[in-house]
Amino acid sequence: MIRLFTALCIPEDVAETLAARQTGLPGARWRTAEQLHVTLAFYGEIDERRADDLALELERAQGTGPFEIALTGVGAFGDAHRSHTLWAGVAPCERLNVLAGRCKAAAERAGVRMEKRTYHPHVTLAYLNSQTDPARLGAWVAQNNLLHSPPIRIDQFGLYSSTLKSDGSLYQLEQVYRL
């Protein structure tokens, strides 16, 4: 079994800008520059045969041409009781939504079952533990919510494997798909 997802890489200069903001929030497990990405589709654990089928089906998502995205604002995901993920948002982009839809369609054609979720493009900045003070989190979001990156040119996406470790996930680029 292999744990897979498709994603867009964050350029080094944008990752450095994000890293400068990754401070001042006790209880946050900040993501490293190598872990920063915009997920297109998360496939979960699948067997090797389906992984091969998925890799082939993803080739159909190529050739749509490059486009640009921008990071804008920050926020947190969670439930009514606590937030668990801190993120940087992605400005609305129809081409990004189409690409994510193509990645999902590739999974369906390959027989990979995915969770039913509304697509909310973002870059995960940190995972929060239960000790994170909601007031400190609110202050951090307010202080950083004017985040706005320069345009990021997207001309490829990647199929990544993910290995869960005690200190976070280790991502390995398995295949690159050109747009």
Order of alpha helices (4+ residues) and beta strands (2+ residues): beta-alpha-beta-beta-alpha-beta-beta-beta-alpha-beta-alpha-beta-beta-beta
